[in-house]
């Protein structure tokens, strides 16, 4: 179970999110997924929609929020979510992900 971050850490977290957004296009680029066109950051995980309308997610996966079928392994690089095609929108929460 995760706890909230102290308020004094908010600027650091914001800077890390900006850095992650800057790095996502390079990390999500691949023949199977394309480059990132949209990104959403949840509590401890993030997901990106690619130019090929595929979904890639990374981060904490304790509740299966990455959609990769394995809750025992966190992902530190974006991984392609299997069987998700023509993704138009993604929303991430504390421990959940919803994509249409």
LINVENWO-V692791 format. One record per pair of residues at least 12 apart in sequence whose C-alpha atoms are under 8 Angstrom apart, sorted by sequence separation. I is the first residue (numbers start at 1). J is the second residue. If there is no record, write none. Layout:
BEGIN
i=I j=J
i=I j=J
END
This chain:
BEGIN
i=24 j=36
i=25 j=37
i=36 j=48
i=37 j=49
i=38 j=50
i=45 j=57
i=46 j=58
i=61 j=73
i=62 j=74
i=68 j=80
i=87 j=99
i=88 j=100
i=36 j=49
i=37 j=50
i=45 j=58
i=46 j=59
i=61 j=74
i=68 j=81
i=87 j=100
i=36 j=50
i=37 j=51
i=45 j=59
i=60 j=74
i=61 j=75
i=67 j=81
i=68 j=82
i=35 j=50
i=36 j=51
i=44 j=59
i=45 j=60
i=59 j=74
i=60 j=75
i=66 j=81
i=67 j=82
i=34 j=50
i=35 j=51
i=44 j=60
i=45 j=61
i=58 j=74
i=59 j=75
i=33 j=50
i=34 j=51
i=35 j=52
i=58 j=75
i=59 j=76
i=21 j=39
i=33 j=51
i=34 j=52
i=58 j=76
i=59 j=77
i=33 j=52
i=47 j=66
i=58 j=77
i=28 j=48
i=32 j=52
i=33 j=53
i=45 j=65
i=57 j=77
i=58 j=78
i=33 j=54
i=45 j=66
i=57 j=78
i=58 j=79
i=28 j=50
i=33 j=55
i=56 j=78
i=57 j=79
i=33 j=56
i=56 j=79
i=57 j=80
i=24 j=48
i=56 j=80
i=57 j=81
i=55 j=80
i=56 j=81
i=54 j=80
i=55 j=81
i=54 j=81
i=28 j=56
i=55 j=84
i=54 j=84
i=55 j=85
i=65 j=95
i=67 j=97
i=47 j=78
i=54 j=85
i=65 j=96
i=66 j=97
i=53 j=85
i=54 j=86
i=55 j=87
i=63 j=95
i=64 j=96
i=65 j=97
i=53 j=86
i=54 j=87
i=63 j=96
i=52 j=86
i=53 j=87
i=53 j=88
i=49 j=87
i=49 j=88
i=49 j=89
i=49 j=90
i=48 j=90
i=47 j=90
i=47 j=92
i=46 j=92
i=33 j=80
i=45 j=92
i=42 j=91
i=43 j=92
i=27 j=77
i=28 j=78
i=40 j=90
i=41 j=91
i=42 j=92
i=43 j=93
i=44 j=94
i=45 j=95
i=27 j=78
i=28 j=79
i=39 j=90
i=40 j=91
i=41 j=92
i=42 j=93
i=43 j=94
i=44 j=95
i=40 j=92
i=41 j=93
i=42 j=94
i=43 j=95
i=42 j=95
i=42 j=96
END
